[in-house]
Amino acid sequence: MFRRSLLILPLAAAPLCAALAAGVPSGHASQDPAIVAARVHRFLLEQAGGSPDKVHIAVQAPRVGRYGACGRLQLFTSGAQHLRPRMTVGVRCMQPSWTTYVQASVSVQGSYYVAGRSIQAGETLGRSDLEERQGNILRLPRGVVLDPAQAVGYVAAQRIGAGSPVKTRMLRDPDAIQRGQRVRTEARGRGFVATGEGQALESGPPGAIIQVKASSGEIISGTVIDAHTVRVAM
């Protein structure tokens, strides 16, 4: 007959077994998830760049109990990741070495602007053409106007329906040159100014370098000065 043997561990060994099972060496404290969550919250708040009363961040509980406590945490996002409603933040510890990823949801409340009426292509927008709305600006399409100065005085490049968010790509600078339009070319030297005419082969706002087909048929490049003039370098 064989007798079964039972190995009974003393109660004091229970924490040791739990630590080993979690991957934390004996005698070392495990990482506090509250510390990681607080760092992620602060990291995202700094990225939002807004006042705390307009930014809401909810961080999911980090699963870091199996890691050793870290004295210096490094936070990062992958690539040039822009702030979005759902974010993944990497948390890296150098000593002891471990890396984990924490999920968070972000909301930034702010003003954006919609068309107060139907705006036709070619119309110049005034302040009365814009209506202010409030919402989570992270959920808006890219390029939506957040400041009236981005739209007032600009020309609609396309029709904008009443109530539609106004986007910067729907507008053009009133001093911009449009492809195909006739322009005045200007070349300045010491003591003289030479002028001519041509046709713009590209569109561009003031300061942009565009190509122009001169009246002679030559293709030249110059800097847009205003809605009618391109300055050609000598």
TIKE-171280 format. One record per residue (C-alpha): residue number from 0; x, y, z. Coordinates in pm, 1 decimal. Example, Ala and Ser with C-alpha at 12.3 -4.5 7.8 and 13.67 -1.06 7.14 Angstrom:
2
<rec 0,<1230.0,-450.0,780.0>>;
<rec 1,<1367.0,-106.0,714.0>>;
//
This chain:
234
<rec 0,<0.0,0.0,0.0>>;
<rec 1,<123.5,343.6,-88.0>>;
<rec 2,<45.6,637.0,134.9>>;
<rec 3,<-33.8,971.6,-20.9>>;
<rec 4,<181.2,1259.7,98.0>>;
<rec 5,<45.4,1614.1,122.9>>;
<rec 6,<271.5,1918.6,105.6>>;
<rec 7,<122.4,2188.4,325.3>>;
<rec 8,<264.1,2539.4,281.1>>;
<rec 9,<261.6,2776.6,575.1>>;
<rec 10,<37.4,3082.2,537.9>>;
<rec 11,<340.6,3310.7,523.0>>;
<rec 12,<438.5,3153.6,190.1>>;
<rec 13,<110.5,3251.9,18.8>>;
<rec 14,<217.6,3609.0,-74.3>>;
<rec 15,<545.5,3470.2,-208.9>>;
<rec 16,<360.7,3225.7,-433.6>>;
<rec 17,<128.0,3502.0,-557.2>>;
<rec 18,<422.6,3727.2,-638.4>>;
<rec 19,<604.3,3451.7,-825.9>>;
<rec 20,<288.6,3364.1,-1017.8>>;
<rec 21,<249.1,3729.5,-1113.9>>;
<rec 22,<606.8,3751.4,-1236.1>>;
<rec 23,<728.5,3987.4,-962.1>>;
<rec 24,<1051.7,3872.0,-792.7>>;
<rec 25,<1039.7,3794.8,-422.8>>;
<rec 26,<1099.6,4101.3,-207.5>>;
<rec 27,<997.4,4346.2,-482.8>>;
<rec 28,<677.7,4551.1,-483.6>>;
<rec 29,<448.4,4529.8,-785.2>>;
<rec 30,<364.5,4836.5,-992.9>>;
<rec 31,<72.5,5041.2,-860.9>>;
<rec 32,<-184.7,5074.2,-1146.0>>;
<rec 33,<-314.3,5402.6,-999.7>>;
<rec 34,<26.0,5564.0,-1057.8>>;
<rec 35,<31.2,5449.6,-1421.6>>;
<rec 36,<-327.1,5568.9,-1478.5>>;
<rec 37,<-244.9,5911.4,-1331.5>>;
<rec 38,<60.9,5947.2,-1556.2>>;
<rec 39,<-140.8,5852.2,-1866.1>>;
<rec 40,<-411.6,6102.1,-1769.4>>;
<rec 41,<-156.7,6383.3,-1728.8>>;
<rec 42,<18.0,6287.3,-2054.4>>;
<rec 43,<-305.3,6310.7,-2255.1>>;
<rec 44,<-412.8,6631.7,-2080.8>>;
<rec 45,<-84.4,6794.5,-2186.2>>;
<rec 46,<-138.4,6676.1,-2544.3>>;
<rec 47,<-490.8,6818.5,-2547.0>>;
<rec 48,<-348.0,7157.1,-2451.0>>;
<rec 49,<-684.2,7275.9,-2319.8>>;
<rec 50,<-814.6,7378.6,-1981.6>>;
<rec 51,<-899.8,7077.4,-1761.0>>;
<rec 52,<-1265.3,7183.4,-1738.0>>;
<rec 53,<-1304.3,7133.7,-2116.5>>;
<rec 54,<-1107.9,6809.1,-2145.5>>;
<rec 55,<-1246.2,6478.8,-2020.0>>;
<rec 56,<-1017.1,6175.9,-2008.8>>;
<rec 57,<-1117.9,5827.1,-1895.8>>;
<rec 58,<-827.0,5585.4,-1853.1>>;
<rec 59,<-891.2,5211.8,-1844.3>>;
<rec 60,<-738.0,5034.7,-1546.2>>;
<rec 61,<-379.6,4942.7,-1644.9>>;
<rec 62,<-290.9,4574.6,-1606.2>>;
<rec 63,<48.4,4614.8,-1444.9>>;
<rec 64,<16.1,4402.7,-1132.5>>;
<rec 65,<259.2,4144.0,-1269.8>>;
<rec 66,<531.5,4405.3,-1322.1>>;
<rec 67,<780.1,4532.5,-1068.8>>;
<rec 68,<740.5,4886.1,-935.8>>;
<rec 69,<907.6,5140.7,-1163.2>>;
<rec 70,<1093.4,5450.1,-1053.0>>;
<rec 71,<1088.2,5618.2,-1395.2>>;
<rec 72,<805.4,5572.8,-1643.5>>;
<rec 73,<829.2,5680.9,-2007.9>>;
<rec 74,<505.4,5744.5,-2197.7>>;
<rec 75,<471.1,5747.4,-2574.7>>;
<rec 76,<230.7,5711.8,-2865.6>>;
<rec 77,<305.7,5532.1,-3190.5>>;
<rec 78,<435.2,5756.3,-3469.2>>;
<rec 79,<289.9,6104.8,-3509.5>>;
<rec 80,<-42.2,6003.3,-3358.9>>;
<rec 81,<-286.0,6293.1,-3330.2>>;
<rec 82,<-523.8,6321.0,-3039.1>>;
<rec 83,<-832.5,6110.0,-3110.3>>;
<rec 84,<-1144.8,6003.1,-2917.9>>;
<rec 85,<-980.2,5664.3,-2854.8>>;
<rec 86,<-612.4,5661.2,-2764.8>>;
<rec 87,<-353.2,5393.7,-2693.4>>;
<rec 88,<-63.1,5513.0,-2479.8>>;
<rec 89,<254.2,5311.2,-2439.8>>;
<rec 90,<412.1,5297.7,-2094.0>>;
<rec 91,<774.1,5187.0,-2072.4>>;
<rec 92,<983.6,5116.3,-1763.9>>;
<rec 93,<1361.1,5107.4,-1792.7>>;
<rec 94,<1436.4,4942.4,-1457.3>>;
<rec 95,<1296.3,4682.3,-1422.2>>;
<rec 96,<1241.7,4649.0,-1795.9>>;
<rec 97,<878.6,4620.5,-1907.7>>;
<rec 98,<635.4,4783.2,-2151.4>>;
<rec 99,<257.5,4790.7,-2150.5>>;
<rec 100,<-18.9,4973.4,-2337.3>>;
<rec 101,<-309.0,5160.2,-2180.2>>;
<rec 102,<-639.7,5249.4,-2346.6>>;
<rec 103,<-813.8,5581.3,-2284.3>>;
<rec 104,<-1105.9,5781.6,-2420.7>>;
<rec 105,<-1068.5,6156.5,-2472.3>>;
<rec 106,<-1325.0,6432.5,-2518.9>>;
<rec 107,<-1237.8,6798.1,-2581.3>>;
<rec 108,<-1533.6,7034.7,-2567.3>>;
<rec 109,<-1501.8,7346.6,-2778.9>>;
<rec 110,<-1655.9,7577.6,-3035.8>>;
<rec 111,<-1676.5,7513.7,-3408.0>>;
<rec 112,<-1860.9,7694.0,-3684.9>>;
<rec 113,<-2125.5,7599.1,-3939.0>>;
<rec 114,<-2277.1,7791.2,-4227.7>>;
<rec 115,<-2566.7,8004.8,-4106.5>>;
<rec 116,<-2714.5,8003.3,-4456.0>>;
<rec 117,<-2653.8,7845.8,-4793.0>>;
<rec 118,<-2328.7,7996.3,-4924.1>>;
<rec 119,<-2256.9,7988.9,-5296.1>>;
<rec 120,<-1913.0,7945.0,-5453.0>>;
<rec 121,<-1742.8,8281.1,-5501.8>>;
<rec 122,<-1914.3,8453.1,-5208.3>>;
<rec 123,<-1702.3,8624.6,-4944.8>>;
<rec 124,<-1788.6,8510.1,-4593.3>>;
<rec 125,<-1876.4,8755.8,-4318.3>>;
<rec 126,<-1915.5,8692.5,-3946.0>>;
<rec 127,<-2294.2,8683.8,-3982.5>>;
<rec 128,<-2259.5,8386.0,-4220.5>>;
<rec 129,<-2122.6,8168.8,-3938.9>>;
<rec 130,<-2306.5,8006.3,-3650.0>>;
<rec 131,<-2121.5,7883.9,-3342.5>>;
<rec 132,<-2180.5,7531.1,-3216.9>>;
<rec 133,<-2044.0,7340.5,-2918.0>>;
<rec 134,<-1927.5,6980.6,-2920.7>>;
<rec 135,<-1645.1,6730.4,-2893.6>>;
<rec 136,<-1403.6,6874.8,-3148.6>>;
<rec 137,<-1210.1,6546.4,-3167.5>>;
<rec 138,<-1508.6,6389.1,-3343.0>>;
<rec 139,<-1528.1,6659.9,-3609.1>>;
<rec 140,<-1391.6,6611.7,-3961.3>>;
<rec 141,<-1038.1,6741.0,-4007.5>>;
<rec 142,<-1010.1,7107.2,-4102.3>>;
<rec 143,<-1337.5,7229.4,-3950.6>>;
<rec 144,<-1317.8,7601.3,-3866.9>>;
<rec 145,<-1266.0,7650.2,-3491.3>>;
<rec 146,<-1205.1,8026.0,-3503.4>>;
<rec 147,<-1406.6,8280.0,-3708.8>>;
<rec 148,<-1078.0,8438.9,-3820.1>>;
<rec 149,<-1016.3,8124.3,-4026.7>>;
<rec 150,<-1321.3,8202.1,-4242.3>>;
<rec 151,<-1423.5,8569.0,-4224.6>>;
<rec 152,<-1304.0,8752.7,-4534.9>>;
<rec 153,<-1230.1,8431.0,-4722.2>>;
<rec 154,<-1404.3,8326.7,-5042.8>>;
<rec 155,<-1610.5,8008.6,-5072.0>>;
<rec 156,<-1442.5,7773.8,-5319.5>>;
<rec 157,<-1758.1,7560.9,-5337.4>>;
<rec 158,<-2118.3,7566.0,-5226.3>>;
<rec 159,<-2159.9,7524.0,-4848.7>>;
<rec 160,<-2501.4,7406.3,-4733.3>>;
<rec 161,<-2679.0,7576.9,-4444.4>>;
<rec 162,<-2589.7,7406.5,-4115.3>>;
<rec 163,<-2286.6,7228.6,-4263.5>>;
<rec 164,<-1955.4,7254.7,-4075.9>>;
<rec 165,<-1729.9,7502.5,-4255.5>>;
<rec 166,<-1393.2,7348.5,-4345.9>>;
<rec 167,<-1080.5,7539.5,-4438.3>>;
<rec 168,<-1047.5,7344.4,-4764.2>>;
<rec 169,<-1384.5,7489.2,-4871.3>>;
<rec 170,<-1235.5,7839.7,-4861.0>>;
<rec 171,<-968.0,8029.6,-5046.7>>;
<rec 172,<-770.2,8338.4,-4963.7>>;
<rec 173,<-918.9,8641.3,-5144.8>>;
<rec 174,<-563.5,8735.8,-5245.6>>;
<rec 175,<-489.7,8390.5,-5388.0>>;
<rec 176,<-434.9,8335.6,-5759.0>>;
<rec 177,<-643.9,8071.7,-5932.6>>;
<rec 178,<-517.5,7833.5,-6195.2>>;
<rec 179,<-596.2,7956.6,-6546.2>>;
<rec 180,<-643.5,8324.0,-6459.7>>;
<rec 181,<-454.5,8606.4,-6628.3>>;
<rec 182,<-186.6,8757.5,-6404.5>>;
<rec 183,<58.3,9044.6,-6408.0>>;
<rec 184,<423.0,8940.6,-6383.0>>;
<rec 185,<674.5,9166.5,-6218.2>>;
<rec 186,<1052.7,9147.7,-6207.6>>;
<rec 187,<1246.3,9394.4,-5994.8>>;
<rec 188,<1611.6,9483.7,-6025.9>>;
<rec 189,<1833.4,9766.0,-5908.4>>;
<rec 190,<1664.4,10080.0,-6034.3>>;
<rec 191,<1404.1,9917.7,-6259.9>>;
<rec 192,<1079.6,9718.5,-6266.4>>;
<rec 193,<988.3,9500.9,-6565.7>>;
<rec 194,<626.9,9393.7,-6604.0>>;
<rec 195,<444.5,9153.9,-6830.5>>;
<rec 196,<141.1,8929.1,-6851.7>>;
<rec 197,<82.6,8557.8,-6836.9>>;
<rec 198,<-150.3,8277.8,-6739.4>>;
<rec 199,<-126.6,8104.3,-6402.2>>;
<rec 200,<-63.6,7731.6,-6440.3>>;
<rec 201,<-120.6,7671.2,-6068.3>>;
<rec 202,<-327.8,7810.6,-5784.0>>;
<rec 203,<-159.5,7961.5,-5480.1>>;
<rec 204,<-206.8,8201.9,-5187.0>>;
<rec 205,<25.2,8498.1,-5120.4>>;
<rec 206,<379.3,8374.6,-5061.1>>;
<rec 207,<337.3,8057.2,-5265.8>>;
<rec 208,<562.0,7988.0,-5564.3>>;
<rec 209,<365.5,7902.4,-5878.3>>;
<rec 210,<436.1,7853.7,-6246.7>>;
<rec 211,<315.3,8105.1,-6503.6>>;
<rec 212,<306.5,8079.3,-6881.5>>;
<rec 213,<434.4,8414.5,-7006.7>>;
<rec 214,<290.8,8584.0,-7316.7>>;
<rec 215,<605.8,8470.8,-7500.4>>;
<rec 216,<516.6,8108.1,-7425.8>>;
<rec 217,<800.5,8067.2,-7174.7>>;
<rec 218,<720.6,7889.3,-6845.3>>;
<rec 219,<846.6,8093.4,-6551.1>>;
<rec 220,<818.7,8062.2,-6172.8>>;
<rec 221,<734.9,8339.0,-5931.6>>;
<rec 222,<595.1,8429.4,-5591.1>>;
<rec 223,<230.0,8524.7,-5549.9>>;
<rec 224,<205.2,8883.8,-5423.8>>;
<rec 225,<-170.6,8935.5,-5441.2>>;
<rec 226,<-472.3,8818.5,-5639.3>>;
<rec 227,<-332.9,8964.0,-5962.8>>;
<rec 228,<46.9,8978.7,-5933.0>>;
<rec 229,<332.8,8727.4,-5947.2>>;
<rec 230,<686.5,8845.3,-5873.7>>;
<rec 231,<953.8,8673.5,-6081.6>>;
<rec 232,<1305.8,8640.2,-5942.8>>;
<rec 233,<1581.1,8794.5,-6154.9>>;
//
